[in-house]
């Protein structure tokens, strides 16, 4: 063997040790990023949604969506307070809370609700419940939200008077474990006004798109998968969130937006899937859909 390619045992151990150390540092860096950096790296997603027949007064109406807080054990209240402050900076017309406020225990709502009480908007803060809220104690979660002035819509709707025009905000019971009923939610609503629908799980959009009254459905539930692989998407998708797991899609003339949410469940990692505040601006004419990240 040529002397030029000989390597001593000590030299080999140095090379091998250096490579191992480098791999270890890379692994530790990657671990730290997905568990401690990205889950707290808040994104603001901004998009315009063109609505056919949107009343003139509703042009530019701004909706901020927040979902999947899952307070405790992984998501802590200081991060929620950061989310509330960032939402307020957007000066929304309404704030829509899309469910899953708690994770392991319904009593977490008594810490979460006072923080959410700090949300500011022109026309109010409205909420629907998610599967984890029902799996723990829906009555406790609902009571906690309503105690701070947040209106919870369970197969119910509210008529928003915008200038001289009307906009209907409807909220359904959880699709997985509740009894959602759109007809009940809209039974007292005026005909012809645009309907914005809040429902925790996105995959029911195929059903509600056929109804013809809903122009935009807002959902959460999926967390975007928490881990998204480039070119593949989220390999881990929950029940009723497997088809429409992230972002904006048009379904039979109805728009659906699925937010990645704020919090996490275990394992508490995020990769290529930052926690999200969504700012949706309604437009009355077909507009180029813009999506920005901060």
Secondary structure, 3 states (H helix, E strand, C coil): CCHHHCCCHHHHHHHHHHHHHHHHHHHHHHHHHHHHHHHHCCEEEEEEEECCCCCHHHCCCEEEEECCCCECCCECHHHHHHHHHHHHHCCCCEEEECCCCECCCHHHHHHHHHHHCCCCCCCCEEECCCHHHHHHCHHHHHHHHHCCCCEECCCEEEEEEECCEEEEEEECCCCCCCCCCHHHHCCCCCCCCEEEEECCCHHHHHHHHCCCCEEEEEECCCHHHCECECCCECCCCCCCCCCCCCEEEEECCEEEEECCCCCCCCCCCCECCCCEEEEEEEECCCCCCCCECC
